[in-house]
Amino acid sequence: ERLHFLIADATPVALLTQAALRSAMPEVALPLLMLDADSAVIGRQADNNPDPALLGLHSRHLAHVIYTSGSTGMPKGVMIEHRSVIRLAVNNGCAALGSHDRVANCANPAFDATTWEVWGALLNGAAVVVVPQAVLLDPSRFGAYLTAQGISALLLTAGLFHQYASTLASAFGGLRFLLAGGDALDPHVVRRVLAAPNRPQHLINAYGPTECTTIASCHQIDVLHADASGVPIGRPIANTQIYILDRYLRPVPLGVTGELYLGGAGVARGYLNRPELSAERFIDNPFGEARLYK
């Protein structure tokens, strides 16, 4: 039922799948390409990049649509443009990946963390190492895999970070970058990772919703005081603005509670086929050009 909804909502022009998954696909009047079984068809295609200028392609075209979980109602398709992916991956001021890095791809392709894992690596000349799901779900095997594969950059959801931190302690020592996010980090776990003899070179709290292309702000955690009850989400990454505003869209004074608004090149185009909700959540920026995500 969910798959039927997603196909009807996204109206794709083709479906890419694998032969083993064909039976799980709904019957749809769309071209179906088996990425494994149709190798002859794929082999006949050109192996050079298309000419963007000739095709009229530019950075404001859509790169992908990622659907939210739908935990608060109907799943929402978030429309992310190419420029937003570039803003996340290149010169982001958060984690400077390079050609010597090996980045673990742990996330489901439908989860926005994949955007950083794949394009953060490839657009900086780094390698993407796809972690098998069976390995990811076994913390002992996962730790050994990270070490054996020479992984230098890893992004974990807060849940996995909390659950796996003790088991992966030795593997963390081989990381240049360990990013954790998606929920509030437990200060007790963070202190334990920082105090370990083998700690990552850079432990980063990465905050951001899908609507702002995975990461909006980051905070490198070098030390966490014993009385700290939480971990800061830090400051905006490059080409990103963060405002804390009241209900009249005015900046609140220091120490006053407000609501978070995100701006910059990472803000999504909006929700696919949801113009009313897009207008409610993606608003004009009273402080400059473009829009803010509420």
N, C-alpha and C positions, 0 to 999 in steps of 0.2 A: 504493500500500500504506500509506504514512504517513497519507494523507488518510482512508482507510478506518478506520485505527486511531483517529485523532483523533475522527472522527464517532461511532464506536462507544463511545469512552471518555467523551466529553462528553455524549452523548445530547441533542443540541439539539432544540428543538421546531420550528425552521425554519432554512433556510439562505438567506443573503443573498449574491447574486453579481451578475455582469454578464453580459449576453447573450454577449459574446465568450468568456467562460470556461465557458459552459454545457457544452460538449463535454468539458471536462476534469473535470467533476464526476461522481462515482460515482452510480450509480443507487440512490437511497435513497427510502424511503417517508416523505418529509418534505415539507411545503410549501416551495416554492422561489420566492423573490421576486427578480426581476431589477430591480436598483436603477435601471437605465437604461430598460429596455424596458417595465417595469410602472408607468410614471409615472402612468397614469390611476388605478390602484389606490391608489397612495401619495397622490395628490391628494385622494382621498375621505376621508382620515383627518383627525382633528381637528388643528388647528395650535396648540392651547394645551397647556401642560404638564398632566399628570394631577395630581390631588390626592393627595399622598403619604399623608396621614392616612386618606383614604377607602379607599385601596388597602392600607393597613397597611404601607407602605414605611418603612424606616428605614436608618440608616447601617451596620448590621451585615449587611445583605443583600449578596450578591455583586455586584460591579461587572463583573468579567470573570475568565476563566481563561486564563492565558498558559502555554503549554507550553515547558519547557526544551528544549534542542537534542537531548537524548538521546545526547550524546557519550559518556556513561558508562554507557549502557544504554538502557532504555526511556524515552521522553520522559515527563516528569512535569508534570501540569497543576497549576499553582500558583493557588490560589483567593484572589483579592484582593477585599476588601470596600470599600464606598464610603468608609468613614471612613479607610481607608489611602490612598486616592487624595487625599482632602482634606488629609491630613497631609503628603503630598508636595507638593501644589500651593499651599497657602495658608499664609502666615506660616511658611515652612520654615526661615528663618534661613540660607539658603544663597544663593539668587539671588532678589532681590525684584523680580519682574516687575510691570509696571503697564500701564495702558491705552495708553501711548505705545509699548510694545514690539511688535516683529514677530519672532515665533519661527519658526525654520525647522523644518519637519517632514521629517526625512531618513530616519527609521527605518522599517523594515518594520512594518506594523501588528501583526504577530505578535511583535515585539520589545518588551521592556518600556520601552525609552527613549521610545516613543510616548506612554506615560502622562504623562511630564513635558512632552513637546513639545506635546501637545494640551491636556491639562487644566491644566497649569501656565500655559498661555497663556489659555485660555478662562475659567477661574475667577478670573482677575485682570484680565479685560477687554482682554487683548492679542489681537493677530491671529495666526492660524496661517497660515503660508505653506508650502504643500505643494510640496516640491522634486521635480520629475520625476526618475525614476531615471536616465534617460539623461544628465541634467545632473549628477547626483550622481557618476556614474562617470567624468566628465571633469573633472579638477581645474581646468583653465583656465576652462571654461564655468561650473563651480560657483562659482568665485571671482567671476566677472563677474555671475552671478545673485545672489549674496549682496549685492553692492554695488547692483545695479540695483533689487532689491526692498527695499532699506533694512533688511536683517535686523539686529536688535540683540541677539538671543540665539540661541546655537547649541550643540547638544550633539553631540559627535563621539565615536565609539568610539576607544579608544587607537590601534588600528590605522590608522584614517583620519587621526587627528591626526598621527601620525608620518609617514604617507605624503604628506599634503597640506600640511603646515605651511609649507614653502618657497613653494609655488605660491600659497597663500592668504594670504601675508603682508600684502599690501595690504588685502585684504578684512577681515582680522582687526581692522584699525584702526577699522572702523566698528561693532564689537561692544561692547555694554555687558557682556555675559556670554559667555564661552567656557568651556563645561564639557567636560571630557574624562574618560573613565573606561572601566571594563569590563576593564581589565588594568593592569599596572604602567606608569607613564609613563616614557619615556626622558629622563633628566635633560639630556642633550645637546640634545634637541629643545626641551625646556622653556626652557632658557637662551637658545636662539636666538630663540624667540618673545618672551621678555621683553626681549631686547636690540634687537629690531627697532624702527625709528623709528615704525612704525605697529603698536602693540600693543593688544590688547583692554583695556578698562578693568578688567575682572576676569577673571583666568585661574584656573579652579577645577578641582582634582582631585576628581571626584565618585566615591565608592565605594559599591557596594551590590549585593546579589544580587536576583534577581527575587523571592525569598522575603521580602524586606523592602521591596517596592514601589519598586524602581529605585534609590533613593539612601538610604543609611543615614548616611553621613558625608561631609563636604566640607572641603577645605582651599584657601583662597585663596592662590595662589602669587604673592607680591609680589617675592620674590628667592629665588634658589637658589644657594647657595655653590658655589664651584668644586670643592670636594672632596666634595660630596654625591653619594652613590651611588644615591639613590632619592628619591622624592617622597612626603611624608607623605600619608596618607589623611585626616588631620585629626580633627575632633571630630564627634560626632553632630549631625544636624540636629534641628530642634525635634520634641518629642514622641517622641524616640528615645533609647534607652539602649544603651551598648556596654560589655560586660564582657570582660576577658581572664582566663580561668579555667583551673585545672588539671583533671586527670581526676576530681577529687572535687568539682568545681564550687566551688572556693574561689578567690578573687582571688589572682593571682600577685603577688609583690613586683616593684618596679621593676627592669627589666633581665632578668627571668626570662621565658623563652618560655612562652606559654600558647596557648589556643585562643580564637578570637573567638566571642562570643555576642551576638546582637542582640535588643533588646527594644523595646517601645513600640507605638504605634498602627499602624506600618507593617508589623508582622509579619503574614504571610498566615494565613489560616484553616488552611491545611495543603495537602496534595496530594490532588487529586481521585481518589477510588477507590483510594487507597494508605494505608490506616489504619496498617499496620505501619511504613511509612517515615515517615509523619507523626509517629507516636509517638516514633520514634528521633530525628528532627531538630527537632521542635517540642516543647520540654520545659517542665515547670513552672518558673516563675521563683522561685528560692530567695530572692530579694531583694525581692519584691513581688508584685503581682497579675499576672494574665495569663500569657503564656508567653515563652520565649526561643527564638530560632532558632539552632541550632548550626551 
